[in-house]
Amino acid sequence: MNKNYIGAGLTAIAIVLFWALALPFYNEISDLDVAIKEREGLLKSRSTIINNIKELDKEYQKRIPEIAKLSAIVPSKKSVAEVLSAIDDISKKNGIELFSSAIIGHNTSYPGLTNFLRAVEKNLRLVDITSIDAVAGLGNTTVLNFVVKGNAYYLK
């Protein structure tokens, strides 16, 4: 009978050791398996993000000429001198006398004004004309004083 108790005792000790040592190890492996699957999901999402960034870069590289054109139309910084120079050049080409440094006053005839506005429209620099005021010139009925107000844009 003594042998039965020894066998039962060894079996009980084996079961207790299994529950004490092997089961926590098994649970730790299960937790690690969940963590590995989570990390694989993160890796897959990061890989997708990297591929999307590469695709965007390819698209950007294809559109560099368009971006360069836009940069020419809408400069990256504010430059009053550039706008003044462009308006003065357009004015001279259309026979208009620019007399205000605020870029709002011109002395010309009506056809000169229309030619000026067409040139501003075709100019490389983007300009919105917001208003035009006309007053008859002093003593001269063929010359009109025009106040042309507009906005020139730049990127911030």
C-alpha positions in Angstrom: 0.0 0.0 0.0 2.9 2.2 0.7 3.8 2.0 -3.0 0.4 3.3 -4.0 0.8 6.3 -1.8 4.2 7.0 -3.2 2.9 6.8 -6.8 -0.1 9.0 -6.0 2.1 11.5 -4.2 4.6 11.6 -7.1 1.6 12.1 -9.5 0.2 14.9 -7.3 3.6 16.6 -7.2 3.9 16.3 -11.0 0.5 17.9 -11.5 1.3 20.7 -9.0 4.7 21.3 -10.7 2.9 21.3 -14.1 0.4 23.9 -12.9 3.1 25.9 -11.2 5.7 25.9 -13.9 4.4 24.8 -17.3 1.1 26.6 -17.3 2.5 30.2 -16.7 5.1 29.5 -19.4 2.2 28.4 -21.8 0.3 31.6 -20.9 3.3 33.7 -21.5 3.8 32.1 -24.9 0.1 32.8 -25.8 0.5 36.5 -24.8 3.7 36.7 -26.9 1.8 35.2 -29.8 -0.9 37.9 -29.5 1.9 40.6 -29.3 3.6 39.2 -32.4 0.3 39.3 -34.4 -0.3 42.9 -33.3 3.3 43.9 -34.3 2.8 42.2 -37.7 -0.4 44.3 -38.2 1.6 47.4 -37.4 4.4 46.4 -39.7 1.9 45.8 -42.5 0.2 49.2 -42.0 3.6 50.9 -41.9 4.6 49.2 -45.1 1.3 50.4 -46.7 2.1 53.9 -45.6 5.6 53.8 -47.0 4.3 52.5 -50.3 1.7 55.3 -50.4 4.5 57.9 -49.7 6.5 56.4 -52.6 3.5 56.7 -54.9 2.9 60.3 -53.8 6.6 61.1 -54.5 6.3 59.6 -58.0 3.2 61.7 -58.6 5.0 64.8 -57.3 8.0 64.1 -59.6 5.6 63.9 -62.6 4.0 67.2 -61.7 7.2 69.2 -61.1 6.8 71.2 -64.3 3.2 72.2 -63.3 4.4 73.2 -59.9 7.1 75.3 -61.5 4.5 77.1 -63.6 2.4 77.7 -60.6 5.4 79.1 -58.7 5.9 81.5 -61.6 2.3 82.6 -61.5 2.1 82.8 -57.8 5.5 83.6 -56.3 6.6 82.2 -53.0 7.1 85.6 -51.3 5.6 89.1 -51.4 7.4 91.4 -53.8 5.9 94.8 -54.4 8.9 95.9 -56.5 8.3 92.9 -58.9 4.6 93.7 -59.3 5.3 97.5 -59.8 8.0 96.6 -62.4 5.6 94.2 -64.2 2.7 96.8 -64.2 5.1 99.6 -65.3 6.4 97.4 -68.2 2.8 96.5 -69.3 1.8 100.2 -69.1 4.7 101.3 -71.3 4.0 98.6 -73.9 0.4 99.9 -74.1 1.2 103.6 -74.2 -0.1 104.3 -70.7 1.5 106.7 -68.3 1.9 105.2 -64.9 2.0 108.0 -62.4 1.3 106.5 -59.0 3.6 104.3 -57.0 0.6 102.6 -55.4 0.0 101.0 -58.9 -3.5 102.4 -59.0 -3.4 105.5 -61.3 -3.0 105.7 -65.1 -3.5 108.4 -67.7 -4.7 107.0 -71.1 -7.5 106.6 -73.5 -10.2 103.9 -73.3 -8.5 101.7 -76.0 -5.2 102.0 -74.0 -7.0 100.9 -70.9 -8.5 97.8 -72.6 -5.1 96.9 -74.1 -3.5 97.3 -70.6 -6.2 95.0 -69.1 -5.6 92.4 -71.8 -1.9 92.5 -71.1 -2.4 92.2 -67.3 -4.7 89.2 -68.1 -2.0 87.5 -70.2 0.8 88.5 -67.8 2.6 85.6 -66.1 1.9 87.0 -62.7 -1.6 86.3 -61.3 -3.4 89.6 -60.7 -7.1 90.2 -59.9 -8.5 93.6 -61.0 -11.0 94.5 -58.3 -12.2 97.9 -59.6 -11.7 100.6 -62.2 -12.6 104.2 -61.8 -12.5 106.7 -64.7 -12.5 110.5 -64.6 -12.1 112.9 -67.6 -8.7 114.5 -67.9 -8.3 118.2 -67.1 -8.8 120.3 -70.3 -8.1 117.3 -72.6 -11.1 115.3 -73.7 -9.2 112.5 -75.2 -7.2 111.6 -72.1 -8.9 109.8 -69.2 -7.6 109.3 -65.7 -8.1 105.7 -64.6 -7.7 104.3 -61.1 -7.2 100.5 -61.5 -7.2 98.5 -58.2 -6.2 94.9 -58.1 -4.6 92.2 -56.0 -1.4 90.3 -56.7 -0.9 87.0 -54.9 2.0 85.1 -53.4 2.3 81.8 -51.5 2.7 81.9 -47.8 
